[in-house]
Amino acid sequence: MAASSAPLAFSASASALSARLRLAAPAPASCAATTRRRRPVVVRAKIREIFMPALSSTMTEGKIVSWAAAEGDRVTKGDAVVVVESDKADMDVETFYDGIVAAVLVPAGETAPVGAPIALLAESEEDVALAVAQAKALSSGQPQQQAPAPSDAAAPPPPPAAPVAAAPAPVAAGTKGVATPQAKKLAKQHRVDLAKVTGTGQFGRITPADVEAAAGIQPKPKVAPTPAAAPVAAASSVKAVPQAAVLPPVPGATVVPFTAMQAAVSKNMVESLSVPAFRVGYPILTDKLDALYEKVKPKGVTMTVLLAKAAAMALAQHPVVNASCRDGTSFTYNSSINIAVAVSIDGGLITPVLEQADKLDIYLLSQKWKELVKKARAKQLQPNEYNSGTFTLSNLGMFGVDRFDAILPPGQGAIMAVGASKPTVAADKDGFFSVKSKMMVNVTADHRIVYGADLAAFLQTFAKIIEDPESLTL
């Protein structure tokens, strides 16, 4: 179980809905003061939905690894109640409220989208039965109350618990009965009563398509990309080909679904196809770097750390290579040099980040790197420890790989692929031959912000640091 934790999101249940509706009705002047005094007690929540939290900026769904609290267990604020697997790590999730776990909606091993209810928390023993009934309604596809049939959008809503004039019937817990801003705008434009519209969005949210259907507007057909957007269309077609092609099954093969991490890696790799990238290779002599490595290796310094430090020092002199293009129209210059290093772990790939790598010495970097690798393999990295990189380093030289090209991660300007250092016959300026260790470095960069001359200058600086590495120990 992971040691990290994240807060859960809750919403008030519909247990006090009828009381709220009664309060919304006009009250006689003689009892107005009494109504105001009772309101804080009447609207008190009895049942809360526990939602699937968003544990990272790229997380769209989460998998329940295990429940630390079972149905019927009483929990207090700050208790870890569930372990959730995001696209990068497993995290303990704590509760912000005291109560009783009345019903588990998503058992261990199953997934749920971010924001979906995964359990119900009752405030007291008396509320457990109500929560169980509410859980059955949710599991049968009825979030809180039975909504009108989707086929009859103009049908009047079911009457509320208390007679209230013009009260929207679909209002329940979560987002049911709530319209998106665009839907509200369309409803005002076409004079559609949102109270009579059945939402088909997540948890009953009213979407623009629901409003258009209620107004009798036919949906507009999707228009193919125009020739003016040729680069974008070409990139989209490249992405669509592997997804649209459905290959027949291979006889005797076993199909294994992606894990959450593998699915995230797949998504990022497909997104990278839309970036106009180019690649530049550069040979570097490593005799002096190898000698330095032999000196610092007993102190726990790895070759990966030396390469990350050298890259950070070179990036400090060439900030455009440390930049990124996030919106397609502008440069994003990063104030920090955070080197993400690709690490292969069981079931996937992750890139722990050495933050401020240019400002730390190789010994502090080595200590930090060991901690990151340990947490990565235990799936305990915090989001800022794997998604804050500004430049990525991928080192396959340790496996004897001569050279390779790396795929550019989304949101970064460049990634460096480092091959193995091997003895090579080299000639000096006088024509004398000798054997020197040489490695090939290939960098993949986003051509929207990094040009060939920028990358060549960066690689020259990087090579100078590697070939005369004394500055790495300063």
C-alpha positions in Angstrom: 0.0 0.0 0.0 1.3 3.4 -0.9 2.4 5.9 1.7 1.1 8.9 -0.1 -2.4 10.3 0.3 -4.9 12.5 -1.4 -8.2 14.1 -0.3 -11.6 12.7 -1.4 -14.4 14.8 -2.8 -17.8 14.5 -1.4 -21.3 15.9 -2.2 -24.3 16.2 0.0 -27.0 13.5 -0.7 -30.6 14.0 -1.5 -31.7 13.0 2.0 -32.5 16.7 2.9 -33.9 17.5 -0.6 -37.5 17.7 0.4 -36.6 19.9 3.3 -34.7 22.3 1.1 -37.7 22.5 -1.3 -40.1 23.3 1.5 -37.7 26.1 2.6 -37.8 27.4 -1.0 -41.6 28.0 -0.8 -42.9 31.5 0.4 -43.4 31.5 4.1 -45.8 33.8 6.0 -44.2 36.8 7.7 -45.2 35.6 11.1 -43.0 32.4 10.8 -40.1 33.9 8.8 -37.9 34.2 11.8 -38.6 30.6 12.8 -37.7 29.4 9.3 -34.4 31.2 9.4 -33.6 29.7 12.8 -34.3 26.2 11.6 -32.5 26.3 8.3 -29.0 25.4 9.5 -30.4 22.2 11.1 -32.7 21.2 8.2 -30.0 21.3 5.4 -27.5 19.2 7.4 -26.1 16.4 5.2 -26.8 12.9 6.3 -25.3 10.9 3.5 -22.3 11.8 1.4 -21.1 10.3 -1.9 -17.4 9.4 -2.0 -16.2 10.3 -5.5 -13.3 8.9 -7.5 -10.6 11.6 -7.0 -8.3 13.0 -9.7 -4.8 12.0 -8.6 -3.1 13.6 -11.6 -3.7 16.1 -14.4 -3.9 13.3 -17.0 -6.1 10.9 -15.0 -9.5 10.2 -16.5 -10.4 7.1 -14.6 -9.0 5.2 -11.6 -8.9 1.6 -10.5 -9.7 0.5 -7.0 -6.7 -1.5 -5.7 -8.2 -2.2 -2.3 -10.6 -0.8 0.3 -9.0 -0.1 3.7 -12.5 0.4 5.1 -15.2 -2.2 4.6 -19.0 -1.7 4.6 -20.1 -1.0 8.2 -16.8 0.4 9.4 -16.8 3.7 11.1 -14.2 6.1 9.9 -13.0 9.5 11.1 -11.5 12.5 9.3 -8.0 11.7 8.0 -8.4 7.9 7.8 -7.2 6.2 4.6 -10.3 4.5 3.2 -9.3 3.3 -0.2 -6.2 2.7 -2.4 -6.6 4.0 -6.0 -4.4 3.2 -8.9 -4.1 6.2 -11.3 -2.3 6.2 -14.6 1.1 6.6 -12.8 0.9 5.5 -9.1 -1.1 3.9 -6.3 -2.2 6.3 -3.6 -3.9 6.1 -0.3 -7.0 8.3 -0.2 -8.2 9.9 3.0 -11.7 11.0 4.1 -12.5 14.6 5.2 -15.6 13.5 7.2 -16.6 11.2 10.1 -19.2 8.6 9.3 -20.0 5.0 8.5 -19.1 3.3 5.2 -22.6 2.3 4.3 -22.2 1.0 0.8 -19.2 0.3 -1.6 -20.3 1.0 -5.1 -17.1 0.1 -6.9 -15.4 -3.0 -5.5 -11.6 -3.7 -5.6 -10.3 -4.5 -9.0 -12.9 -2.4 -10.9 -12.5 1.0 -12.4 -14.6 4.2 -12.4 -14.3 7.6 -14.1 -13.0 10.6 -12.2 -15.9 12.2 -10.4 -18.1 9.0 -10.3 -19.4 7.9 -6.9 -17.5 4.9 -5.5 -19.0 4.6 -2.0 -21.6 6.2 0.3 -20.8 7.5 3.7 -23.6 7.7 6.3 -23.5 10.1 9.2 -25.1 7.8 11.7 -26.5 4.3 12.2 -30.0 5.5 11.4 -28.9 6.7 8.0 -27.3 3.4 6.9 -30.5 1.9 5.6 -31.3 5.0 3.5 -27.7 4.9 2.1 -28.1 1.2 1.1 -31.3 2.0 -0.7 -29.6 4.9 -2.4 -26.8 2.6 -3.5 -29.3 0.2 -5.1 -30.7 3.1 -7.0 -27.3 4.1 -8.2 -26.3 0.6 -9.2 -29.5 0.3 -11.3 -28.7 3.4 -13.2 -30.8 5.8 -11.2 -28.4 8.3 -9.6 -30.7 9.5 -6.8 -34.3 9.7 -8.0 -36.1 8.2 -11.0 -35.7 10.7 -13.9 -38.3 11.1 -16.7 -38.0 8.8 -19.7 -35.5 10.1 -22.2 -37.9 9.3 -25.1 -40.5 11.8 -23.8 -38.5 15.1 -23.2 -41.7 17.2 -23.0 -43.4 15.0 -20.3 -43.9 16.7 -17.0 -41.4 15.8 -14.3 -42.5 13.6 -11.3 -44.0 15.7 -8.4 -41.5 16.6 -5.7 -41.8 15.5 -2.1 -43.4 18.9 -1.2 -45.6 21.0 -3.5 -43.4 23.8 -4.8 -44.2 26.0 -7.8 -41.8 25.7 -10.7 -39.3 23.6 -8.9 -37.1 21.6 -11.3 -37.8 18.0 -10.7 -34.4 16.5 -11.9 -32.5 18.2 -9.1 -30.8 15.5 -7.0 -27.3 14.9 -5.8 -24.1 15.3 -7.8 -24.7 17.1 -11.1 -28.1 15.7 -12.1 -30.4 18.5 -13.3 -27.6 20.9 -13.6 -27.0 22.4 -17.1 -23.6 23.2 -18.6 -23.0 26.9 -19.4 -23.4 26.3 -23.1 -26.7 24.5 -22.5 -28.0 27.4 -20.4 -27.1 29.8 -23.2 -28.9 27.7 -25.8 -31.9 27.2 -23.5 -32.3 31.0 -23.2 -31.8 31.5 -26.9 -34.5 28.9 -27.9 -36.8 29.5 -24.9 -36.5 26.0 -23.5 -37.5 25.3 -19.9 -34.6 23.4 -18.4 -36.9 22.0 -15.7 -38.5 19.9 -18.5 -35.3 18.7 -20.1 -33.8 15.3 -19.2 -30.0 15.4 -19.0 -28.0 12.7 -20.7 -24.6 13.9 -19.5 -22.5 12.5 -16.6 -24.7 12.1 -13.5 -27.7 13.6 -15.3 -26.1 16.9 -16.4 -28.0 18.7 -19.2 -25.8 19.1 -22.3 -26.3 21.4 -25.3 -27.4 18.4 -27.3 -30.3 17.8 -24.8 -31.4 21.4 -25.2 -31.3 21.2 -28.9 -33.3 18.0 -28.9 -36.0 19.6 -26.6 -36.2 22.5 -29.0 -36.6 20.2 -32.0 -33.2 21.2 -33.6 -31.6 18.5 -35.6 -27.9 17.9 -34.8 -25.5 19.4 -37.3 -23.5 16.8 -39.3 -19.8 16.7 -38.6 -17.8 18.5 -41.2 -14.5 17.1 -42.5 -11.4 19.1 -41.9 -10.8 21.8 -44.6 -7.7 21.8 -46.8 -6.4 24.9 -45.0 -5.8 22.8 -41.9 -3.6 20.4 -43.8 -0.9 19.9 -41.2 -3.4 19.3 -38.4 -5.5 17.0 -40.7 -2.5 15.0 -41.6 -1.5 14.6 -38.0 -5.1 13.5 -37.1 -5.1 11.0 -39.9 -1.9 9.5 -38.7 -3.4 9.1 -35.2 -6.6 7.7 -36.6 -5.1 4.9 -38.7 -3.8 2.7 -35.8 -7.0 3.3 -33.8 -9.5 2.8 -36.7 -7.9 -0.4 -38.0 -9.5 -3.4 -36.4 -7.3 -6.4 -37.0 -8.7 -10.0 -36.9 -7.7 -12.1 -33.9 -4.7 -14.3 -34.2 -5.6 -18.0 -33.7 -4.3 -19.2 -30.3 -3.4 -15.7 -29.1 -4.2 -14.3 -25.7 -5.6 -10.8 -25.4 -4.5 -8.9 -22.3 -6.0 -5.4 -21.7 -3.7 -2.5 -20.9 -3.1 -1.6 -17.3 -3.8 2.0 -16.3 -0.1 2.9 -16.7 0.2 1.1 -20.1 -2.9 2.9 -21.3 -1.5 6.3 -20.3 1.8 5.5 -22.1 -0.1 4.5 -25.2 -2.2 7.7 -25.1 0.9 9.9 -24.7 2.8 8.1 -27.5 -0.2 8.6 -29.9 -0.5 12.3 -29.0 3.2 12.8 -29.8 2.4 12.0 -33.4 0.8 15.4 -33.8 4.0 17.2 -32.9 6.3 18.1 -35.9 9.5 16.6 -34.5 13.0 16.2 -35.9 16.1 14.3 -34.8 19.8 15.1 -34.6 22.6 12.8 -33.7 26.0 13.7 -32.2 29.0 11.5 -31.4 30.8 12.3 -28.1 34.1 11.0 -26.7 33.7 9.6 -23.2 37.2 8.6 -22.0 37.3 11.3 -19.4 33.7 10.8 -18.4 34.4 7.1 -17.9 37.4 7.9 -15.7 35.3 10.3 -13.6 32.6 7.7 -13.2 35.1 5.2 -11.8 36.1 7.8 -9.2 32.6 8.7 -8.1 30.9 5.3 -8.5 31.9 4.1 -5.0 30.1 7.2 -3.6 26.9 6.1 -5.1 26.9 8.3 -8.2 25.5 6.6 -11.3 26.2 7.3 -15.0 22.6 8.4 -15.4 23.1 11.1 -12.8 26.2 12.3 -14.5 24.4 12.5 -17.9 21.4 14.3 -16.3 23.7 16.8 -14.6 25.6 17.5 -17.9 22.3 17.9 -19.7 21.0 20.4 -17.1 24.2 22.5 -17.3 23.9 22.6 -21.1 20.2 23.5 -20.9 21.1 26.5 -18.7 23.0 27.9 -21.6 20.3 27.0 -24.2 17.0 27.8 -22.6 15.0 27.3 -25.8 15.7 23.6 -25.7 14.2 23.6 -22.2 11.1 25.4 -23.5 7.9 23.8 -24.8 4.9 24.6 -27.0 1.7 23.8 -25.1 -1.0 25.7 -27.2 0.5 25.6 -30.7 0.8 29.4 -30.8 3.4 30.4 -28.2 6.7 29.5 -26.4 6.7 28.4 -22.8 10.0 29.2 -21.2 10.5 27.1 -18.1 12.2 28.9 -15.1 13.3 25.5 -13.7 15.4 22.8 -15.3 13.8 19.6 -14.4 15.3 16.5 -15.9 12.8 13.6 -16.4 14.6 10.2 -16.7 12.8 7.3 -18.2 12.7 4.2 -16.0 11.3 0.8 -16.9 9.2 -0.7 -14.1 7.0 -3.7 -13.8 4.0 -3.2 -16.1 5.0 0.0 -17.7 7.3 3.1 -18.0 7.6 6.2 -15.9 9.8 9.3 -15.8 10.8 10.4 -12.3 11.9 14.0 -12.3 15.2 15.5 -10.9 14.0 19.0 -10.1 16.4 21.9 -10.3 19.1 19.5 -11.6 21.4 22.4 -12.6 21.5 23.7 -9.0 22.3 20.5 -7.2 25.7 18.7 -7.1 26.0 15.1 -8.3 26.0 13.7 -4.8 22.7 15.3 -3.8 21.3 14.3 -7.2 22.4 10.7 -6.7 20.7 10.6 -3.3 17.5 12.1 -4.7 17.6 9.8 -7.7 17.8 6.6 -5.6 14.8 7.8 -3.6 12.8 8.5 -6.8 13.6 5.1 -8.3 12.6 3.3 -5.1 9.3 5.2 -5.0 8.7 4.6 -8.7 9.1 0.8 -8.5 6.7 0.8 -5.5 4.3 3.0 -7.4 4.4 5.7 -4.7 5.5 8.8 -6.7 3.6 12.0 -6.1 2.2 13.7 -9.3 4.9 16.5 -9.1 7.6 13.8 -9.0 6.7 12.5 -12.5 4.8 15.2 -14.4 7.0 18.3 -13.8 9.8 17.5 -16.3 11.0 20.1 -18.8 13.5 17.8 -20.6 13.7 14.0 -20.8 16.7 11.7 -20.7 16.4 8.1 -21.9 19.6 6.0 -21.4 19.7 2.6 -23.0 23.5 2.5 -23.1 23.6 0.3 -20.0 21.9 -2.4 -22.1 24.6 -2.2 -24.8 22.3 -0.3 -27.3 24.5 1.7 -29.8 21.9 4.3 -30.8 18.2 4.8 -30.9 15.5 7.5 -31.3 13.2 8.5 -28.5 9.6 9.6 -28.8 9.0 13.2 -27.7 6.8 13.3 -24.6 3.7 15.7 -24.8 4.4 19.1 -23.3 8.2 19.0 -23.6 10.5 20.5 -26.2 13.1 17.8 -26.5 14.2 14.3 -25.3 17.7 12.9 -25.4 18.5 9.3 -26.3 21.9 8.1 -25.0 23.6 5.0 -26.5 26.4 2.9 -25.1 30.0 4.1 -24.9 32.2 1.7 -27.0 35.8 1.6 -28.1 36.2 3.2 -31.5 39.1 3.8 -33.8 39.6 7.6 -34.2 42.1 9.7 -36.1 43.4 13.0 -34.7 44.2 16.2 -36.7 47.7 14.9 -37.5 46.4 11.7 -39.0 47.4 9.4 -36.1 45.0 6.6 -35.2 44.0 5.7 -31.7 41.3 3.8 -29.9 38.9 6.0 -27.9 35.5 5.4 -26.2 32.7 7.1 -28.1 28.9 7.2 -27.6 26.1 8.4 -29.9 23.5 10.8 -28.6 20.3 11.4 -30.5 17.9 14.2 -29.6 14.3 14.4 -30.7 12.9 18.0 -30.6 9.7 19.9 -31.3 10.5 21.9 -34.5 7.9 24.5 -33.7 10.2 26.0 -31.0 13.6 24.3 -31.4 15.4 24.7 -34.7 18.3 22.8 -36.1 20.9 25.4 -35.2 19.5 25.6 -31.7 19.8 21.9 -31.2 23.3 21.7 -32.8 24.5 24.4 -30.4 23.0 22.6 -27.4 24.7 19.3 -28.4 28.1 21.1 -28.9 27.8 22.5 -25.3 26.7 19.1 -24.0 29.7 17.4 -25.7 32.2 19.9 -24.3 30.9 19.1 -20.8 31.1 15.4 -21.3 34.5 15.5 -22.9 35.9 17.7 -20.1 33.7 16.7 -17.1 35.6 18.4 -14.3 32.8 21.0 -14.2 30.3 18.3 -13.1 32.0 18.0 -9.7 32.0 21.7 -8.9 
